[in-house]
Amino acid sequence: MALRLVSLSLSVFITLLLSQCATAAQDVTCSGMVPVRWRRESISIADFGGVGDGVTLNTWPFRKAIYRIEHLRRRGGTLLYIPAGVWLTGNFNLTSHMTLYLARGAVIKATQDTWNWPLVDPLPSYGRGRELPGGRYASFIQGNGLRDVIITGERGIIDGQGEVWWNMWRQRSLRFTRPNLLEFMHSREIHISNVVFKNSPFWNIHPVYCSNVVIRYVSIVAPYDSPNTDGIDPDSSSSVCIEDSFISTGDDMVAVKSGWDEYGIAYGRPSSGITIRRVTGSTPFSGIAIGSETSGGVEDVVVENINLYNTGIGIHIKTNVGRGGYIRNVKISDVSMNKVRKGIRIAGDVGDHPDGGFSQHAIPVVDGVTIKNVWGVGVEQPGSIQGIKNSPFTRICLSNVKLWGVGSRPSALWKCMDVSGAALGVQPWPCAELTTTFGTGGLCSGAI
Ligand SMILES: *[C@@H]1O[C@H](CO)[C@@H](O)[C@H](O)[C@H]1NC(C)=O
């Protein structure tokens, strides 16, 4: 009885401690990571002949305005103001030291003229377009080799009108890989906030070969059945912070990547220093994912305070033989799930290959993954950890993971193979491969 009382008060104490930690976590932000500069100069798209009637094509006004910012190079940079209205346009490039400001009621809408959409080279770390060989369609809004770019405003909308592209994908009539809604390449000091991203043709926000990228207070929405509309894919990038956002799309909400098989290995640019916190949303695929393209390596990832509902796989760490690279030092905590098909999946057999040139000897390393304080209801399967034969995933540490089944049914069982690590306070009990020696001297010492 006394023991029970002690354990009860202990759990109350821990709950209090946890809730205090949760409030403290609210104060942690990435706002200081990228300087948000005040622009001395402001110009409006309307000054460049732009018409926000939803019908007029504004490709030239956008290109002229940005050309002017690029070539006049005003001290402190320039803000491009997009007033309320629907600004239809073809794709355009951003430039350094600019702010793209979407006023309340402003919509930048992509043309549906897929025929005249420009092409760009494939990414070197992918060797080809992600969905089709050869080049790829340019992203709707893109930045290459830039620094100090801000996209913000009063919750204006960037609308990709992706339906025509989704239909081409469904009818197998695509010629090249579909455009992303927003892509930054080789860029740094990027700040994106208070904008809504809607109906991307393909991935929504794709920072690749970038550093110091902050994405906060954004909403990203696309229909549940829209193909490959990933929310945010930090790719071969470092110091990326995503927080306080809502993402509901047709594919992974956030997926950290770093290149594809032999191309990603040769390019060798990892993703590191990735923070994802206070993100809510749903998707038929993965909530928070790492992979499957991780050939340049992924390390130092922190994921915390995530809410998922109506989701396929809550937390998904995925790679494959042929990928090579590594996934290490990943810390995931405080995740709640409501109605998910599978809570947690860590797997070494996920994803396709760019071509036949991948190596069977390019075995990825997965080491040091801590997942703690996960609470799920309506979880069809709690999880699975499936390493690679003769190359097990190591130091996989689960603590305080409670995943309840659908209705009154108990959740199904965990499945594990080729993995070592430990589990503490996991319900239902994960699998014999994970030991209970967690703390000092255990495989997961230092994990909590
Ligand atoms: C945009 O930038 C790409 C290089 O990233 C370049 O090939 C293309 O011509 C640019 N488009 C315009 C309209 O300036």
The ligand as a MOL file (V3000), in Angstrom:
LIG
                    3D

  0  0  0     0  0            999 V3000
M  V30 BEGIN CTAB
M  V30 COUNTS 14 14 0 0 0
M  V30 BEGIN ATOM
M  V30 1 C 15.9500 31.3650 -62.5460 0
M  V30 2 O 17.1510 30.8150 -62.0640 0
M  V30 3 C 17.6200 29.7100 -62.8140 0
M  V30 4 C 18.8610 29.2160 -62.1210 0
M  V30 5 O 18.5780 28.7850 -60.8530 0
M  V30 6 C 17.8760 30.1070 -64.2350 0
M  V30 7 O 18.2620 28.9730 -64.9740 0
M  V30 8 C 16.6280 30.7140 -64.8340 0
M  V30 9 O 16.9050 31.2040 -66.1090 0
M  V30 10 C 16.1020 31.8370 -63.9660 0
M  V30 11 N 14.8110 32.2730 -64.4910 0
M  V30 12 C 14.5420 33.5360 -64.6810 0
M  V30 13 C 13.1940 33.8080 -65.2370 0
M  V30 14 O 15.2940 34.4380 -64.4160 0
M  V30 END ATOM
M  V30 BEGIN BOND
M  V30 1 1 1 2
M  V30 2 1 1 10
M  V30 3 1 2 3
M  V30 4 1 3 4
M  V30 5 1 3 6
M  V30 6 1 4 5
M  V30 7 1 6 7
M  V30 8 1 6 8
M  V30 9 1 8 9
M  V30 10 1 8 10
M  V30 11 1 10 11
M  V30 12 1 11 12
M  V30 13 1 12 13
M  V30 14 2 12 14
M  V30 END BOND
M  V30 END CTAB
M  END
